[in-house]
Amino acid sequence: MTDSRVASRYAKSLIELAIERNALEDIYQDMQLFAETCRSSRDFQLMLKNPIVGHDKKKAILYQIFEGKVNQATLAIFDIITRKNREAILPSLANEFIHQYHHYKNIEEVTVTSSVPLTPDLRQKIIGSINERTGHQVDLTEKVDPDLIGGFVLQIGDRMMDNSVKSKLKALQYEFTDESYTKGF
C-alpha cells in the first residue's frame, strides 16, 4: 500500500477519534503545527525518513518537540506510528488530516498564485466570489511568482484556472510556431 493511502487511512481514523473525543479543533491545530514544522525544517523531515535514526530516537524527538503543545490523541498517533516504524508518513498524515478536516467542515482549499502580493481588497473579492459560487468557506493560500508577469493562477481543489500573462504568451508562442499556422503566409 502506498504511503499516501496509509496516511489517508490514519487521517480518517484520527478524524473519527477527534470527533468522538470532541477534540477536532485541537487536533486540527496540532496537525497544522506539525505540517508547519515540516515545511520550516527540512532536517526534521529528513530525520523522520532516515532509516539510520532509530524509531525510539524519532519518538523521543517527536515528544521533545510536541509534548505539552499538542493534544494527547496527537501524541498517541505519534506513538502508534513510531511503533509501527512508519514515521516517514507523518508529514503526509498531517496534510491528509488537514484536507479531510476541510472536507468535513465544507471548507474549500484555494491557492492563488500571482506576480505580486494580493491587496486586502482583492483577497476579499476572491474569497467572496468563491464562497458565493461554492457555498463553502474558503481557506486561501497565497503564493507569489514574479515569473507570471501579470494575472494569476487560481486552484480550487483539483481544478485550475490559469489567467496569467506567462501562459498567454506561451499559447501565443505555440500558435506562431505551429506549422499549420505558418503555412498560411
C-alpha contacts under 8 A as a table, 3 or more apart, distances in Angstrom:
res1	aa1	res2	aa2	distance
1	M	5	R	6.54
1	M	6	V	6.71
2	T	5	R	5.38
2	T	6	V	6.36
3	D	6	V	5.03
3	D	7	A	5.96
3	D	89	I	6.09
3	D	92	S	7.77
4	S	7	A	5.00
4	S	8	S	5.99
4	S	89	I	7.56
4	S	92	S	6.48
4	S	93	L	7.85
5	R	8	S	4.96
5	R	9	R	6.27
6	V	9	R	5.19
6	V	10	Y	6.29
6	V	89	I	7.78
7	A	10	Y	5.12
7	A	11	A	6.00
7	A	89	I	6.04
7	A	90	L	7.38
7	A	92	S	5.85
7	A	93	L	4.48
7	A	96	E	6.79
8	S	11	A	5.03
8	S	12	K	6.12
8	S	93	L	6.49
8	S	96	E	5.81
8	S	97	F	7.47
9	R	12	K	5.09
9	R	13	S	6.26
10	Y	13	S	5.11
10	Y	14	L	6.06
10	Y	93	L	6.78
11	A	14	L	4.97
11	A	15	I	6.07
11	A	93	L	5.74
11	A	94	A	7.45
11	A	96	E	6.11
11	A	97	F	4.77
11	A	100	Q	7.51
12	K	15	I	5.14
12	K	16	E	6.28
12	K	97	F	7.12
12	K	100	Q	7.31
13	S	16	E	5.12
13	S	17	L	6.15
14	L	17	L	4.99
14	L	18	A	5.96
14	L	77	I	7.76
14	L	97	F	7.71
15	I	18	A	5.00
15	I	19	I	6.13
15	I	24	L	6.84
15	I	97	F	7.08
15	I	100	Q	7.82
15	I	101	Y	7.30
16	E	19	I	5.20
16	E	20	E	6.12
17	L	20	E	4.99
17	L	21	R	6.09
18	A	21	R	5.15
18	A	22	N	5.84
18	A	23	A	4.81
18	A	24	L	4.57
18	A	27	I	6.81
18	A	73	A	7.71
19	I	22	N	4.93
19	I	23	A	6.18
19	I	24	L	5.39
20	E	23	A	7.72
21	R	24	L	7.77
23	A	26	D	5.30
23	A	27	I	6.17
24	L	27	I	5.31
24	L	28	Y	5.99
25	E	28	Y	4.99
25	E	29	Q	6.25
26	D	29	Q	5.18
26	D	30	D	6.27
26	D	70	V	7.64
26	D	71	N	6.56
27	I	30	D	4.75
27	I	31	M	6.14
27	I	70	V	7.43
27	I	71	N	6.33
27	I	73	A	7.62
27	I	74	T	6.47
28	Y	31	M	5.17
28	Y	32	Q	6.24
28	Y	97	F	7.48
28	Y	98	I	6.58
28	Y	101	Y	7.26
29	Q	32	Q	5.04
29	Q	33	L	6.16
30	D	33	L	5.03
30	D	34	F	6.15
30	D	70	V	5.58
30	D	71	N	7.17
30	D	74	T	7.06
31	M	34	F	4.94
31	M	35	A	5.99
31	M	94	A	4.95
31	M	95	N	7.47
31	M	97	F	7.05
31	M	98	I	6.84
32	Q	35	A	5.09
32	Q	36	E	6.05
32	Q	94	A	7.09
32	Q	98	I	7.15
33	L	36	E	5.13
33	L	37	T	6.09
34	F	37	T	5.00
34	F	38	C	6.27
34	F	91	P	7.47
34	F	94	A	6.68
35	A	38	C	5.09
35	A	39	R	6.21
35	A	91	P	6.18
35	A	94	A	5.83
35	A	95	N	6.56
36	E	39	R	4.98
36	E	40	S	6.04
37	T	40	S	5.23
37	T	41	S	6.00
37	T	44	F	7.73
38	C	41	S	5.33
38	C	42	R	6.57
38	C	44	F	6.30
38	C	45	Q	5.65
38	C	91	P	6.65
39	R	42	R	6.86
41	S	44	F	5.27
41	S	45	Q	6.68
42	R	45	Q	5.12
42	R	46	L	6.15
43	D	46	L	5.04
43	D	47	M	6.04
44	F	47	M	5.11
44	F	48	L	6.45
45	Q	48	L	5.25
45	Q	49	K	6.56
45	Q	88	A	7.90
45	Q	91	P	7.61
46	L	49	K	5.15
46	L	50	N	5.92
47	M	50	N	5.08
47	M	53	V	6.93
47	M	58	K	7.50
48	L	58	K	6.74
48	L	87	E	5.44
48	L	88	A	5.12
48	L	90	L	7.89
49	K	87	E	6.75
49	K	88	A	4.56
50	N	53	V	5.75
51	P	54	G	7.07
53	V	57	K	6.60
53	V	58	K	6.85
54	G	57	K	5.18
54	G	58	K	6.32
55	H	58	K	5.02
55	H	59	K	6.13
55	H	82	T	5.87
55	H	83	R	7.26
55	H	85	N	6.40
55	H	87	E	7.85
56	D	59	K	5.06
56	D	60	A	6.14
56	D	82	T	7.49
57	K	60	A	5.02
57	K	61	I	6.20
58	K	61	I	5.08
58	K	62	L	6.17
58	K	82	T	7.43
58	K	87	E	7.75
59	K	62	L	5.06
59	K	63	Y	6.15
59	K	78	F	7.20
59	K	79	D	6.75
59	K	82	T	6.18
60	A	63	Y	5.13
60	A	64	Q	5.98
61	I	64	Q	4.97
61	I	65	I	6.18
62	L	65	I	5.31
62	L	66	F	5.96
62	L	67	E	7.72
62	L	78	F	7.44
63	Y	66	F	5.23
63	Y	67	E	4.91
63	Y	75	L	7.29
64	Q	67	E	5.98
66	F	69	K	5.26
66	F	70	V	6.01
66	F	75	L	7.75
67	E	70	V	6.25
67	E	75	L	7.20
68	G	71	N	7.85
70	V	74	T	6.39
70	V	75	L	7.10
71	N	74	T	5.31
71	N	75	L	6.69
72	Q	75	L	5.07
72	Q	76	A	6.10
73	A	76	A	4.84
73	A	77	I	6.28
74	T	77	I	5.21
74	T	78	F	6.40
75	L	78	F	5.02
75	L	79	D	6.21
76	A	79	D	4.94
76	A	80	I	6.19
77	I	80	I	5.04
77	I	81	I	6.05
78	F	81	I	5.29
78	F	82	T	6.09
78	F	87	E	7.90
78	F	90	L	7.93
79	D	82	T	5.27
79	D	83	R	6.13
80	I	83	R	5.20
80	I	84	K	6.34
81	I	84	K	5.09
81	I	85	N	6.26
81	I	86	R	5.33
81	I	87	E	5.96
81	I	90	L	7.92
82	T	85	N	4.88
82	T	86	R	5.84
82	T	87	E	5.49
83	R	86	R	7.76
86	R	89	I	5.90
86	R	90	L	7.62
87	E	90	L	5.50
88	A	91	P	7.14
89	I	92	S	5.23
89	I	93	L	5.96
90	L	93	L	4.84
90	L	94	A	6.18
91	P	94	A	5.22
91	P	95	N	6.36
92	S	95	N	5.14
92	S	96	E	5.93
93	L	96	E	5.07
93	L	97	F	5.94
94	A	97	F	5.12
94	A	98	I	6.28
95	N	98	I	5.17
95	N	99	H	6.22
96	E	99	H	4.95
96	E	100	Q	6.06
97	F	100	Q	5.11
97	F	101	Y	5.94
98	I	101	Y	5.02
98	I	102	H	6.21
99	H	102	H	5.19
99	H	103	H	6.34
100	Q	103	H	4.94
100	Q	104	Y	6.06
101	Y	104	Y	5.01
101	Y	105	K	6.10
102	H	105	K	5.11
102	H	106	N	5.83
102	H	107	I	4.67
102	H	108	E	6.79
102	H	109	E	7.37
103	H	106	N	5.07
103	H	107	I	6.08
103	H	108	E	7.53
104	Y	107	I	7.77
106	N	136	H	5.46
106	N	137	Q	6.56
107	I	136	H	5.42
107	I	137	Q	4.64
107	I	138	V	5.46
107	I	139	D	6.44
108	E	136	H	5.96
108	E	137	Q	5.97
108	E	138	V	4.81
108	E	139	D	5.98
108	E	156	I	6.99
108	E	157	G	6.90
109	E	138	V	6.23
109	E	139	D	5.05
109	E	140	L	6.40
109	E	141	T	7.83
109	E	156	I	6.02
109	E	157	G	5.66
110	V	138	V	6.70
110	V	139	D	5.97
110	V	140	L	4.88
110	V	141	T	6.14
110	V	154	L	7.21
110	V	155	Q	5.58
110	V	156	I	4.57
110	V	157	G	6.45
111	T	140	L	5.77
111	T	141	T	4.65
111	T	142	E	5.80
111	T	143	K	7.35
111	T	154	L	5.88
111	T	155	Q	5.05
111	T	156	I	6.61
112	V	140	L	7.34
112	V	141	T	6.33
112	V	142	E	5.05
112	V	143	K	6.16
112	V	152	F	6.74
112	V	153	V	5.75
112	V	154	L	4.69
112	V	155	Q	6.42
113	T	142	E	5.97
113	T	143	K	4.56
113	T	144	V	5.49
113	T	145	D	6.48
113	T	152	F	5.54
113	T	153	V	5.06
113	T	154	L	6.53
114	S	117	P	6.71
114	S	118	L	7.46
114	S	142	E	7.93
114	S	143	K	6.51
114	S	144	V	5.13
114	S	145	D	5.86
114	S	146	P	7.35
114	S	148	L	6.76
114	S	150	G	6.93
114	S	151	G	6.23
114	S	152	F	4.43
114	S	153	V	6.49
114	S	164	S	7.89
115	S	144	V	5.44
115	S	145	D	4.88
115	S	146	P	4.25
115	S	147	D	6.71
115	S	148	L	5.36
115	S	149	I	5.72
115	S	150	G	5.45
115	S	151	G	6.96
115	S	152	F	7.02
116	V	144	V	5.76
116	V	145	D	7.24
116	V	146	P	6.65
116	V	150	G	7.95
117	P	142	E	7.77
117	P	143	K	7.62
117	P	144	V	6.06
118	L	122	L	6.13
118	L	123	R	5.99
118	L	142	E	7.81
119	T	122	L	5.23
119	T	123	R	6.11
120	P	123	R	5.04
120	P	124	Q	6.25
121	D	124	Q	5.24
121	D	125	K	6.29
122	L	125	K	4.98
122	L	126	I	6.20
123	R	126	I	5.26
123	R	127	I	6.24
124	Q	127	I	5.08
124	Q	128	G	5.90
125	K	128	G	5.07
125	K	129	S	5.97
126	I	129	S	5.18
126	I	130	I	6.19
127	I	130	I	5.33
127	I	131	N	5.95
127	I	138	V	6.16
127	I	140	L	7.40
128	G	131	N	5.04
128	G	132	E	5.99
129	S	132	E	5.13
129	S	133	R	6.24
130	I	133	R	5.14
130	I	134	T	5.96
130	I	135	G	7.77
130	I	136	H	7.83
130	I	138	V	7.25
131	N	134	T	5.39
131	N	135	G	5.11
131	N	136	H	5.32
131	N	137	Q	5.81
131	N	138	V	6.41
132	E	135	G	5.48
132	E	136	H	7.82
145	D	148	L	5.93
146	P	149	I	5.77
146	P	150	G	7.91
147	D	166	K	7.15
148	L	151	G	7.04
148	L	152	F	7.28
148	L	164	S	5.79
148	L	165	V	6.09
148	L	166	K	4.94
148	L	167	S	7.72
149	I	164	S	7.28
149	I	165	V	5.80
149	I	166	K	6.09
150	G	164	S	5.73
150	G	165	V	5.21
150	G	166	K	7.41
151	G	163	N	5.66
151	G	164	S	4.18
151	G	165	V	5.82
152	F	162	D	6.48
152	F	163	N	5.32
152	F	164	S	4.81
153	V	160	M	7.15
153	V	161	M	5.75
153	V	162	D	4.40
153	V	163	N	5.74
153	V	164	S	6.20
154	L	160	M	5.69
154	L	161	M	5.12
154	L	162	D	6.38
154	L	163	N	7.92
155	Q	158	D	6.85
155	Q	159	R	5.63
155	Q	160	M	4.31
155	Q	161	M	6.32
156	I	159	R	5.26
156	I	160	M	6.34
162	D	167	S	7.00
163	N	167	S	7.20
163	N	168	K	7.58
164	S	167	S	5.48
164	S	168	K	6.50
165	V	168	K	5.07
165	V	169	L	6.07
166	K	169	L	5.17
166	K	170	K	6.26
167	S	170	K	5.00
167	S	171	A	6.16
168	K	171	A	5.02
168	K	172	L	6.18
169	L	172	L	5.02
169	L	173	Q	6.05
170	K	173	Q	4.94
170	K	174	Y	6.09
171	A	174	Y	5.07
171	A	175	E	6.12
172	L	175	E	4.96
172	L	176	F	6.21
173	Q	176	F	5.22
173	Q	177	T	6.17
174	Y	177	T	5.17
174	Y	178	D	5.95
175	E	178	D	5.25
175	E	181	Y	6.93
176	F	181	Y	6.58
176	F	182	T	6.85
177	T	181	Y	7.49
177	T	182	T	7.10
178	D	181	Y	5.48
178	D	182	T	6.59
179	E	182	T	5.24
179	E	183	K	6.20
180	S	183	K	5.35
180	S	184	G	7.05
181	Y	184	G	5.78
181	Y	185	F	7.90
182	T	185	F	5.81
